[in-house]
Amino acid sequence: MIPNTFRFWAVAAAAGAALLLVVAPARVRSDVVSISVNGQQVQFDQPPIERSGRVFVPLRGVFERLGATVVYDNGTINATGNGRNIELRIGSNIATVNGQQETLDVAPFLVGARTLVPLRFISESLGANVNYDDNSRSVAITMGNAGSNSNYSSQGVGLTHLRPGSNRTVSSARPAVSASFTAPVDPNSVHIVFDGRDVSSNAYVSRNDFMFTPAYDLAQQNHTVEVAGRGADGSSFDRSWSFATGSGGSSSSSNFLNNLQPSNGATVGQNFTVRGRTLPNASVRIAVTSSTNIIGGVLRAVTGSYTVNTQADGYGNFAQSVNLNGSGGGQVVVNITSIDPNTNAGATATLNLNT
């Protein structure tokens, strides 16, 4: 027989242990990984993802803050900055850093429309220091010259989405040349100098970007693009980058644009479709700008200028709808650029339309 007094204390001890198990605070671990670059927190529309012990982030969320230019083209990712060039492909464990192959533990992948890339590999390949705190689930990235190279600027207007990429070599003798501005600019103030020659009159320039294609075959050498002007706030900027044309480039491999509709000089409505034919699977960029006319003392205007990217099908056909607002009677200029996905060969055409 067990004494009643012993039974009481045994029950009390068991209850006390159970109570301790209930009220003891549990350690909570967040599944969200926070990222900072040079002490500044980075916000993402697609949160970072941890896979096989590696943190993956959206393509441009961090790297442009490290002074890198990131270009995504047909599954290939190129990040250029700090004198280095990194190339990756969606689904591939093989990366190239300054021409040298390296193996990734986990390949870049897609989440919806977002491309996610390995944070530590890209950051360190660009010369940054990466510190991961497992307790706080935070990644601190530091780079002394982040944002200070000629292609990107945290102050004033910089350039992103360079094509061809900085320090890249392309095979086309007439490559499409373009870039986006990091802040709105005054298009009338922008001057584009290519290899010491002012090509502004042959370029399309908007508040957000510019593009042009050389009208002659380039020599197989390094080429420099310099872009200067004023931002929409009146501040001046002067940015540049270089690329090279290599062997295999010739006018015979140049891109083309034909069968364009509407025809040049045609009158269109507020809504119309731009159609044409180019190289199969080429990237096609359509930039629309509008102007105003005074007809019979009445101001006629169309609005809705914009730039849109589409792609030709396997036969080279493309079509893109354009929707404009306004009273009609204005003029519309449609600039079309086709870019060969393999050689970066560009072809341009301009349609001057009436509404």
N, C-alpha and C positions, 0 to 999 in steps of 0.2 A: 504494500500500500504506500502511495506517495502522499506525504503530509499535505494538508490543505494550504499551509503557509508557503510551501515550496511551489505548489501549483500556481498560487497567486503571483509570486515573483517571476515565474517562468512566463506566464501569460503577459505580464506587464512588460517584461524585457522584449518579448516578440513584438508586442504592439509598438513599443518605442522604436525598434529597428524598422518596422514597417513605416512608421511616421517619418523617420529620417530619410527613408528611401523616397517618400512622397514629396517632402518639402525641400530636399537638397537641390540647389539650382543646377540645371543642366547647361552644358556648354553649347551655345548656338553657333553654327557655322553657316555663314552666308554663301549662297551659290553664285552670287554676283561678284565678278572680278572688276575692281576699279582700276583705271589707267590714268596716269599723269605723265605729262611731258614737260620737263624743265619746271616742275612744281605746279603746272597748270592742269587741272582736271579736264579730261576729255569726255564729252558726252557723245553717245552713239544712238542712232535710230535702230540699229541692230546690235543688241548687247554682245559683249565678248563671249566666246564659247571656249570651254576647256575640253580638250579631246586628247586622250592618251597622255595626260600630263603636260600638254602644251596648250598655251592660250592663243586663240585665233581671234582676229579683229577684222572689221570691215576694211576693204582695200585702201581707201584714202583717209580713214579716220585719224590715223596717227602719222603716217609717213610724210604727208605734206607739212605737218608741224615740225618734222625733222629736216625740213629744207629739201625734201625729195619730190621729184615729179613722177607721178604714177600714171602709166598708160595701160589700159586693158584693151586687147584686140584679139578677137576670135579665140578666146581661151588662153591667150598668152598674157602674162603680167610682167611689165617692166617697171622697175623703180630705179630712178637715177638721181644721185645727189652725193655731195661731199666727194666728188671725183670717183664715184663707184657706180657700177651698173649691175643690177640683180635681175635675173629673168627666171620666172616660174611658169608652170602650166597647171591649169585646173586638173586635179586627179593624178598628177605626176609627182613622184618623190625625188625627181632629179631637178636641181636648181643650178643656175650658172651665176657665178660672182666674178665679174671682170674676166670673163672667158674661161674660168676654171669651174669644172663641175663639182657639185657637192650633193650629198644625199640627205633628204629630210626624213625625220621620223614619221611625220604625217603630212600628206599632200594637201594643198589648198583645195577648198571645196565651196559649194554654193549652198546658201540658205535662202530660198525664195529667189529674189532678184539681187541679193547681195553676195559678193565674192569675199570669202574670209581667208586670210593668209596668216602664217605663223608669226606672231608678234616678236619673239626673241630673235629668231633667225634674221628677219628683215632688219630689225633695229640694230643688231650687232654688225650685220653686214654693211650697214651705212655708217658704222663707226660710233654708235651710241652705246652707253652703258645701261644695262638692264638689271634691276633689283626687284626680286619677287618676294613678298612677305606672305608666307602661307597662313599665318595666324589672322591677318587682317584681310587676306585675299586681295592684295593690292600690288600693282606693278608700277614702279617708278622708273621712268626713262629719262636719261640726261644726255644732252649733247651740247657742248660749248658753243657751237656755231649754228645751232638750229635756226632755220629761217633766215640766214644771212647770205646765202649764195645768190647769184645773179638771177636765178630763175624763180625764186620764191621770196616773198618779203612779208613779214608780219606788220610792217609799217608801209603805208602807201600802196601802190599798185604793183603786183608781181605777175608772173606768168605761170600757168599750170597747163596740164594736158598738152605738152609739147609734142608736135609731130613734124618731122621725125624726132625721136627722143634725144635728149642731150647725150652727146658722145656716142650715139648709135651710128652704125654704117648701114646704108640702104643700097640696094642694087639698081634702083631706078635712076635713070639719067634726068628725069623730070619729076621729082617727088612732090607730093602735096605738102605744103608747109603751113602750119596753123598752130594757134595757141589760144587759150582762154585767159582773160584778165581776172585777177583775184578780187577786183572791185570795179564798179562801173567807170568808164572813161568818156572823155569828149572825143567822139570819132573824128571830128574835123581837125583835131590837134595831133593825131597819131601819124608818125612817120616810120616807115619800115625800110630798113637798109639791109640789103642782101649782098654779101661779099663786096661791100663798099659802094653798091649801086642802089639808089633810091627806087624802090619798086612800089611805092605807096599808090600810084595811079593805077596799077594793075592788080591791087589787092582789094578784097572785101574787108571792110572794117565796121564793126558795130560797137555798141557800148560794152559788149560782153566778150567779144573775141575777134579774131582776124584770120584770114586764110588767103593764100595765093599759090599758084603753080608756075614755076619758071617756064617761059616761052621758048627756051633753048636748052640743048643738052648741056648738063653740067660736067665739068672735068672731074676725073676720079681723084678727089682730094678733099680736104676739110673745107667746110663752108660755115659762115657765121651769119646769124640773123640778129639784127639789133632793132629793138622796138622802143621808141621814145614818144612821149606826149604828156598830156595832163589828165589827171583823174577828174571825175565829175565834180569833186570838191575843189578843183583848181590846183592841187598839188602836182608837181612834175614827177615823172618817172623815166628811167632809162634801163632797160633789161636786155640781156642777150644770151644766146646759147649757140653751140656749134654741133654739127653733125658731119658725117662723111658720106660720099658716094663711092662705092667700090666697084669691083670688076663685075661685068655682066650687064651694066647699065647701058642702054642704047635707045635711040628714038624709036626703033622698030618694036620695042616692048612697051611703048607708052600706052597709057590708058586712053579711053575715048568716051564721048557722049554724043549720041545722035538720036534721031526720031523724037525730038523734044516737042512736047505739047503742053500748054498752048504755044503757038508759033510766036516768034518775036514780033512785037508790035500789035498783037491781038488785043481785043477788048474782052474783058472777063467780068463776071459778076463778083459779088462779095465772097462767094464760095466757089472754088475751082480746084482742079486736080492737076498737079505737075506730074507728067509721065515722060519716060524716055528709056533709052537702052544704053548699057555700058558693059563692062566686063562682068561675067557671072560672079555672083556673091560679093561684088564690090560694096564697100561702105559708101553711102551717098549722103552728102550733107546739103541741105536746102536752106538758104538764108533769104528771108523775105524782108524787104524794107519798103516803106510807103512814103508818099509825099502829098502835098496839097496843091490844088489849083484854084484860081479864082475865075469862075465862069459866069458872065453876065452880072458881075458884082456880087456873086454869091460864093462863099468859101466852100469848096468841095474837098472832102478829106476822107481818107481811109486810114484805119488804125489796126493794130494787131501784129506789128512787125515781130518776127521771131526767127529762131534757128531751130531746125529739127533734123535728126539723124534717122536714116532708114537704111535698108539693105536691098540690093538687087537680088532677084531670084537666080536659080541655076542656069537660066537662059539669058541673064543680064537685064531683064525688064524690072522697072521700078515704078511706083506710083505713090504720091503723097498728097493728101487733101490739104488745102489751105483755106482757112476761114478768117475773113477780115470783117471789121465793123466800120461803120461810118456812113456818110451820105452819098458816096460814090462820086465819080468825076475826078478822082485823083489818079496818081500814077503809082505803079508797083514795080519794083525791081526784084527779080528772082535770081539769086546767084546759086549755081549748082556746082558742087565739087564731087567728083568720084575718086575713090582711093582704092587702089588694088591691095587686097589684104595680104598678098604675098610679097610684093616688091615696094609698096608704098607709092607706086607711080600714080600721079594725079592728073586729072583732066577737069577743066573748068568751062562753064558756059554761063552766059548772062541773058536773061529774058527781060526786056522792057515792055511792060504791059500797061494797059489803060483800064480803068473801071468806070 
